[in-house]
Amino acid sequence: MESNVRVRFAPSPTGPLHIGGVRTALYNYLFAKKHNGTFILRIEDTDQTRYVANAEQYIIDALEWCNIPFDEGPGKNEKFGPYRQSERKELYKEYADTLIKTGWAYYCFDSSEDLDAHRKGHEAEGKTFIYNWHNREKGRLINSLVLTTEEVQTKINAGDTYVIRFKTPQDEILRMEDEIRGKITIDTNTLDDKILFKGDGMPTYHLANIVDDHLMEISHVIRGEEWLPSMPLHVLLYKAFNWTTPKFAHLPLILKPVGKGKLSKRDGDKLGFPVFPLEYTNEETKDVSRGYKEDGYFSDGFINMLSFLGWNPGTEQEIFTLEGLIAAFDLSRVSKSGAKFSPDKASWFNQQYMQTKDNTELVNLYTPILREKGISKDKSFILKVVSLIKERAVFVNDFWELSNFCFDAKASKKNWKEGTTELMTELISVITNINDFSSENTEKEIKEWITNKEIGFGKVMQPLRLSLVGKLAGPHLFDIIAMIGKQETIRRIENAIDKL
């Protein structure tokens, strides 16, 4: 392993960050920290037609919430800045010109109409049109490989629209290595001559990506599987520039819950789960997309869940701190095949993290919910409530349903039979005389009274629970009694007697 590991997450600011992108960022982050390296954020905004104004800030906010902040990036430690490609476009033209001079690229003046005609002509013959060695020098295409130097310069001086294409070598077998997928072999005759520089004066992803990775001294390119077809071109570009090629690792797709096809926003909308880390509002349509943060997921649980979508530690362990993930992460344990997303597993991870959270932290999250309902209680009381119910909660938003009886119990007529009122009135006297109001002692005293009366426990326990909770489900009854205290217990029983 190189001593200076530098990796980058390079999203396009075209909308909210999909959890597939978050996972790519996470794996880059884990790899960097595992090897005491640097995690870089670069904004690849060369496609101005799809640029969304608030997308970059969304990306930064999402990484911060996930607790995987970048070491270098826009506005932060700009050692190799700027980190937005739109601010580096003059730089790319210089490198495109270098490839022209060395014979690795050429000017193309073909109009879109001409190229469309070529495609349709090939389709009519049952063929596929590819702009490459097969036709680039036959004279039917207008490029600097068939035009004289003077003719090319005349066209450029006249303002003719042109692109710069990479001149893919002919009759070569390209042998490459992927850290996840192993050896890959490609016949260069099957590749097309990709555009490196567009007519609008902006580079394509391919050129800008390679130039930036080289200048920013990227040691490992860890990115999504969708970029695997671009790997041959990128390796050839490094060869053309005579630069050292970084190591490549292409991550598997995150699949739909049914296991077929890439996970999309549509899947989340249809099945009721978010696919973005944070809530996102489309500035044009004002449509709001759900986010894991706003849906009540803990960021550390979300990251733990995401880490297992394509990687496993080789053990049975599933719950990891971020530090534990850093220590355990290894590219050799990243799968080649796609990882099926499970909404149930995402909830399971959140529930596991719920149990590890400090109760004070959970109280701080629950208090605003109570405030919205017009309820104001001492923090110490809410702390008792949370400790009582957290084991059965998946989200903090579940707390109210699980604990509303602690704040306002409404008894039901169900299980309130003839003779129940008399029993509950006598029970009030028993409770009044209990001095040690701990859960254990109250349970002992009340059960002894029931035993001495020689009646079934259900005749007392069910109406007692209804009096205190308003339903027949909930945490251990005597824990509730100890928590709400003697006066509140008696008040609720009296309230039930009055109403029922």
C-alpha positions in Angstrom: 0.0 0.0 0.0 1.3 3.4 -0.9 2.3 5.6 2.0 0.3 8.5 0.6 -3.2 7.3 0.0 -5.4 10.0 -1.6 -9.0 9.2 -2.8 -11.8 11.3 -4.0 -15.6 11.4 -4.1 -16.6 13.3 -7.3 -20.3 13.7 -7.6 -22.1 15.8 -10.2 -24.4 18.5 -8.7 -27.4 17.5 -10.7 -29.8 16.8 -7.8 -29.9 15.1 -4.4 -27.3 12.6 -3.4 -28.6 9.0 -3.8 -27.6 6.5 -1.1 -25.5 4.7 -3.8 -23.4 7.9 -4.0 -23.3 8.1 -0.2 -22.0 4.5 -0.1 -19.3 5.4 -2.7 -18.3 8.3 -0.5 -18.3 6.1 2.6 -16.0 3.4 1.1 -13.6 6.1 -0.1 -13.6 7.6 3.4 -13.1 4.3 5.2 -10.3 3.4 2.8 -8.6 6.7 3.3 -8.8 6.6 7.1 -7.7 3.0 7.2 -4.5 4.0 5.5 -4.0 7.4 7.1 -4.8 9.0 3.8 -6.8 11.9 2.5 -10.5 12.0 1.5 -11.3 14.6 -1.1 -14.5 16.1 -2.4 -14.5 17.3 -6.0 -17.6 18.8 -7.7 -17.8 17.6 -11.3 -20.0 20.2 -12.8 -18.8 20.2 -16.4 -22.4 19.4 -17.6 -23.9 22.8 -17.1 -27.2 21.8 -18.7 -28.0 19.5 -15.8 -26.5 21.7 -13.0 -28.8 22.3 -10.0 -28.0 25.3 -7.8 -28.5 23.8 -4.3 -27.1 20.4 -5.1 -23.5 21.1 -4.0 -24.5 22.3 -0.6 -26.8 19.3 -0.2 -23.9 17.0 -0.9 -21.7 18.7 1.7 -24.5 18.7 4.3 -25.2 15.0 3.6 -21.5 14.1 4.2 -21.5 16.1 7.4 -24.7 14.4 8.7 -23.2 11.0 7.9 -20.1 12.0 9.8 -17.8 11.4 6.8 -16.5 14.9 6.2 -14.0 15.5 3.4 -10.4 16.6 4.2 -10.0 18.7 1.0 -12.7 20.2 -1.1 -14.5 23.4 -2.0 -13.7 26.0 0.7 -11.6 23.5 2.8 -7.9 22.9 2.6 -7.7 23.8 -1.1 -4.2 22.4 -1.6 -5.0 21.4 -5.2 -7.9 23.7 -5.8 -10.2 24.9 -7.1 -12.2 21.8 -6.5 -15.1 22.6 -8.9 -14.4 21.6 -12.5 -16.2 24.6 -13.9 -13.5 26.8 -12.3 -10.7 24.8 -14.0 -11.9 24.7 -17.7 -9.0 26.7 -19.1 -6.7 24.0 -17.7 -8.4 21.2 -19.5 -8.1 22.9 -22.9 -4.3 22.9 -22.5 -4.3 19.2 -21.9 -6.6 18.5 -24.8 -4.2 20.5 -27.0 -1.3 18.4 -25.7 -3.1 15.3 -26.9 -3.7 16.9 -30.3 0.1 17.7 -30.6 1.2 14.2 -29.6 -1.3 12.5 -32.0 -3.5 11.0 -29.2 -6.5 13.2 -30.2 -8.0 15.0 -33.2 -10.4 17.7 -34.2 -13.9 16.7 -35.5 -16.1 19.1 -37.4 -19.0 16.7 -38.1 -22.4 18.2 -37.6 -25.0 16.4 -35.4 -27.1 16.1 -38.6 -24.3 14.4 -40.4 -23.6 12.0 -37.6 -27.3 11.2 -37.3 -27.4 10.4 -41.0 -24.4 8.0 -40.6 -26.2 6.2 -37.7 -29.4 5.8 -39.6 -27.5 4.5 -42.7 -25.8 1.9 -40.6 -29.1 0.9 -38.9 -30.7 0.4 -42.3 -27.9 -2.1 -43.1 -28.3 -3.8 -39.7 -25.1 -2.3 -38.3 -24.1 0.0 -35.5 -22.3 3.2 -36.2 -19.1 3.7 -34.1 -16.8 6.6 -34.6 -13.4 4.9 -34.4 -10.5 3.4 -36.4 -13.0 1.7 -38.8 -14.2 5.0 -40.4 -12.3 8.0 -39.0 -9.9 8.2 -41.9 -12.0 7.0 -44.8 -13.0 10.6 -45.8 -16.7 10.4 -45.0 -16.2 12.0 -41.6 -14.8 15.5 -41.3 -11.9 15.6 -39.0 -8.2 16.6 -38.7 -7.1 13.1 -39.7 -8.3 13.7 -43.3 -8.0 17.4 -43.5 -4.8 19.3 -44.0 -3.3 21.4 -41.2 -4.3 24.6 -43.2 -7.9 23.3 -43.7 -8.2 22.6 -40.0 -6.9 26.0 -39.0 -9.2 27.7 -41.5 -12.2 26.0 -40.0 -11.2 26.9 -36.4 -10.5 30.6 -37.5 -13.9 30.7 -39.2 -15.6 29.7 -35.9 -16.7 26.3 -37.1 -18.0 24.1 -34.2 -15.8 21.2 -33.4 -15.1 18.6 -30.7 -11.9 16.9 -29.8 -11.9 13.1 -29.8 -9.5 10.6 -28.4 -7.7 8.6 -31.0 -8.1 5.0 -29.6 -5.2 2.8 -30.6 -6.0 0.1 -33.2 -5.3 -3.7 -32.9 -4.2 -3.6 -29.2 -5.1 -5.8 -26.3 -5.5 -3.7 -23.2 -4.8 -5.6 -20.0 -6.0 -3.9 -16.8 -6.4 -4.7 -13.1 -9.4 -3.8 -10.9 -9.0 -4.1 -7.1 -12.4 -5.7 -6.8 -13.0 -7.5 -10.1 -9.5 -8.6 -10.9 -7.9 -8.8 -14.4 -9.9 -7.2 -17.3 -8.9 -7.5 -20.9 -10.3 -5.4 -23.7 -9.7 -5.3 -27.5 -9.2 -1.7 -28.4 -10.8 -2.3 -31.8 -14.2 -2.5 -29.9 -13.9 1.0 -28.4 -15.1 4.2 -29.9 -13.2 7.5 -30.0 -14.8 9.3 -27.1 -15.2 13.1 -27.1 -12.8 14.8 -24.7 -13.7 18.4 -25.3 -17.1 19.7 -26.3 -18.2 22.4 -28.7 -19.4 24.6 -25.8 -15.8 24.9 -24.6 -16.2 22.5 -21.7 -14.4 19.2 -21.2 -16.2 15.9 -21.0 -16.1 13.9 -17.8 -13.4 11.7 -19.3 -10.8 14.3 -19.8 -11.5 16.5 -16.7 -11.6 13.4 -14.5 -8.2 12.1 -15.6 -6.5 15.5 -15.5 -7.9 16.3 -12.0 -7.1 12.9 -10.6 -3.5 13.3 -11.8 -3.0 16.9 -10.6 -4.7 16.1 -7.3 -2.4 13.0 -6.9 -5.2 10.5 -6.5 -3.8 7.1 -5.7 -7.0 5.0 -5.8 -10.1 5.6 -7.9 -13.0 4.0 -6.0 -16.2 4.6 -7.9 -19.5 3.0 -9.0 -19.9 0.0 -11.4 -21.5 2.3 -13.9 -18.0 3.7 -14.7 -16.5 0.3 -15.4 -17.0 0.7 -19.2 -15.0 4.0 -19.1 -12.0 2.3 -17.5 -10.3 1.4 -20.8 -10.4 5.0 -22.0 -9.1 6.3 -18.7 -6.3 3.8 -18.6 -5.4 4.8 -22.2 -5.5 8.5 -21.3 -3.0 7.9 -18.6 -0.8 6.1 -21.1 -1.2 9.0 -23.6 -0.1 11.5 -21.0 2.7 9.2 -19.8 1.3 9.5 -16.3 1.2 6.9 -13.5 -2.1 5.1 -13.5 -3.9 5.0 -10.1 -5.4 1.8 -8.8 -9.1 1.3 -9.8 -11.9 -0.3 -7.8 -15.5 -0.4 -9.2 -18.2 -0.9 -6.6 -21.3 -3.1 -7.2 -24.7 -1.6 -7.7 -27.3 -1.2 -4.9 -30.2 -3.2 -6.2 -34.0 -2.8 -5.7 -35.5 -4.7 -2.7 -36.8 -7.3 -5.2 -33.2 -7.8 -6.4 -33.5 -6.8 -10.0 -32.3 -3.5 -11.3 -30.6 -0.5 -9.7 -32.4 1.1 -6.7 -34.2 4.3 -7.7 -36.2 7.0 -6.1 -39.3 5.5 -7.7 -38.7 2.3 -5.7 -38.6 4.3 -2.5 -41.8 6.2 -3.4 -43.6 3.0 -4.2 -42.5 1.0 -1.2 -42.4 3.8 1.3 -38.7 4.4 2.2 -36.2 7.2 1.4 -33.3 6.8 -1.0 -31.7 10.1 -0.1 -29.8 10.8 3.2 -31.5 14.2 3.7 -34.9 15.6 2.7 -34.7 17.3 -0.6 -36.9 20.0 -2.1 -36.9 20.4 -5.9 -36.6 24.1 -6.4 -38.5 24.0 -9.7 -41.4 21.6 -8.9 -41.3 22.1 -5.1 -41.6 18.4 -4.8 -40.2 17.1 -1.5 -38.3 13.8 -1.3 -37.9 12.1 2.0 -34.6 11.8 3.8 -33.2 9.3 6.3 -32.4 12.0 8.7 -35.9 13.5 8.7 -37.5 10.0 8.8 -35.8 9.5 12.2 -32.8 7.4 11.3 -29.6 7.8 13.4 -26.7 8.7 11.2 -24.4 6.1 12.7 -27.0 3.4 12.2 -27.6 4.6 8.6 -23.8 4.4 7.8 -23.5 1.0 9.5 -26.4 -0.3 7.3 -24.9 1.3 4.2 -21.5 -0.2 4.8 -23.0 -3.7 4.4 -24.5 -3.0 1.0 -21.6 -4.6 -1.0 -19.0 -5.3 1.8 -18.8 -7.7 4.7 -16.1 -8.1 7.4 -15.9 -11.9 7.0 -17.4 -12.4 10.4 -20.8 -12.6 12.0 -20.5 -9.1 13.4 -23.0 -6.6 12.1 -22.9 -3.7 14.5 -19.8 -1.4 14.0 -18.9 2.0 15.2 -17.4 4.2 12.5 -13.9 3.6 14.0 -14.7 -0.2 13.9 -15.7 0.1 10.2 -12.4 1.9 9.4 -10.4 -0.8 11.1 -12.3 -3.6 9.4 -12.7 -2.2 5.9 -10.8 -3.9 3.1 -11.5 -3.6 -0.7 -10.8 -7.3 -1.0 -14.0 -8.0 0.9 -16.2 -5.8 -1.4 -18.4 -8.0 -3.6 -18.5 -8.0 -7.4 -22.2 -8.6 -7.5 -25.0 -6.2 -6.7 -26.3 -5.7 -3.1 -30.0 -5.9 -2.6 -31.4 -3.1 -0.4 -33.7 -4.1 2.4 -35.9 -1.4 4.1 -36.5 -3.9 7.0 -32.8 -4.3 7.5 -32.4 -0.5 7.6 -35.0 -0.3 10.3 -33.4 -3.2 12.2 -30.1 -1.3 12.2 -31.8 1.8 13.6 -33.4 -0.3 16.3 -30.1 -1.7 17.4 -28.6 1.8 17.6 -31.6 2.9 19.6 -30.5 0.6 22.4 -27.0 2.0 22.5 -28.1 5.7 22.6 -27.7 7.6 25.8 -31.1 8.2 27.3 -30.3 11.9 27.8 -29.7 12.2 24.0 -33.1 10.5 23.4 -34.8 12.8 25.8 -33.5 15.8 23.9 -34.9 14.3 20.7 -38.3 13.4 22.3 -38.9 16.7 24.1 -39.7 18.7 20.9 -42.3 16.1 20.0 -43.9 16.5 23.5 -43.8 20.2 23.2 -45.7 20.1 19.9 -48.4 18.2 21.8 -48.5 20.8 24.4 -46.9 18.7 27.1 -44.3 20.0 29.5 -42.6 17.7 31.9 -39.5 17.7 34.0 -36.5 16.2 32.2 -36.1 13.6 34.9 -39.6 12.3 34.3 -39.1 12.1 30.5 -35.8 10.3 31.2 -37.7 7.6 33.1 -40.3 7.3 30.3 -37.6 6.9 27.7 -35.7 4.2 29.7 -39.0 2.4 30.0 -39.9 2.3 26.3 -36.8 2.5 24.2 -36.3 -1.3 23.9 -39.6 -1.5 21.9 -38.9 1.6 19.7 -37.4 1.7 16.2 -37.5 5.5 15.9 -37.9 8.3 18.3 -41.1 9.1 16.5 -42.4 5.8 18.0 -42.0 7.2 21.5 -45.4 8.9 21.7 -47.4 5.9 20.7 -45.4 3.8 23.3 -45.6 6.3 26.1 -48.6 8.6 25.8 -50.2 6.8 28.7 -47.4 8.2 30.9 -48.8 11.7 30.2 -52.5 11.2 29.8 -54.1 7.7 30.4 -57.7 7.2 29.3 -59.3 4.1 30.8 -61.5 1.9 28.7 -64.7 0.1 29.6 -63.2 -3.1 28.3 -62.4 -5.6 31.1 -64.2 -3.3 33.6 -66.7 -5.7 35.0 -69.2 -5.9 37.9 -67.3 -5.6 41.1 -64.3 -3.9 39.5 -65.0 -0.5 41.0 -65.1 -2.0 44.5 -61.8 -3.8 43.9 -60.1 -0.6 42.5 -61.4 1.4 45.5 -59.9 -1.1 47.9 -56.7 -1.1 45.9 -56.3 2.7 46.4 -56.2 2.1 50.1 -53.5 -0.6 49.7 -51.4 1.7 47.5 -51.9 4.6 49.9 -50.3 2.5 52.7 -47.2 1.5 50.6 -44.2 3.4 51.7 -41.5 1.9 49.6 -42.8 2.7 46.1 -40.1 1.0 44.1 -41.3 -1.3 41.3 -40.2 -4.5 43.1 -41.8 -3.6 46.4 -45.1 -2.3 44.9 -45.4 -5.5 42.9 -44.8 -7.6 46.0 -47.4 -5.7 48.2 -50.2 -5.6 45.6 -49.7 -9.3 44.6 -49.8 -10.3 48.3 -53.1 -8.4 48.7 -54.5 -10.2 45.6 -53.4 -13.6 46.9 -54.9 -12.9 50.4 -58.2 -12.0 48.8 -58.1 -15.3 46.9 -59.2 -13.8 43.6 -57.7 -14.2 40.1 -54.9 -11.8 39.2 -56.6 -10.8 36.0 -59.5 -9.3 38.0 -57.2 -6.7 39.4 -54.2 -6.4 37.0 -56.3 -5.9 33.8 -58.4 -3.0 35.1 -55.4 -1.6 36.9 -53.5 -1.5 33.6 -56.5 0.1 31.9 -56.6 2.7 34.6 -53.0 3.6 34.3 -52.3 3.0 30.6 -55.6 3.1 28.8 -55.0 -0.2 27.0 -53.9 -3.7 27.9 -50.4 -3.5 26.3 -47.3 -1.7 27.4 -44.2 -2.0 29.6 -44.0 -3.9 32.9 -47.0 -2.4 34.9 -45.1 -1.9 38.2 -42.3 -0.1 36.4 -45.0 2.3 35.2 -46.4 2.7 38.7 -42.9 3.4 40.1 -42.2 5.9 37.4 -45.4 8.0 37.6 -45.4 7.8 41.4 -48.0 7.2 44.1 -50.2 10.3 43.7 -50.5 10.0 39.9 -51.2 6.3 40.2 -54.1 7.0 42.7 -55.4 9.9 40.5 -55.6 7.7 37.5 -57.4 4.9 39.3 -59.9 7.4 40.7 -60.3 8.9 37.3 -61.1 5.5 35.9 -63.6 4.8 38.7 -65.4 8.1 38.0 -65.6 7.5 34.2 -66.3 3.8 34.2 
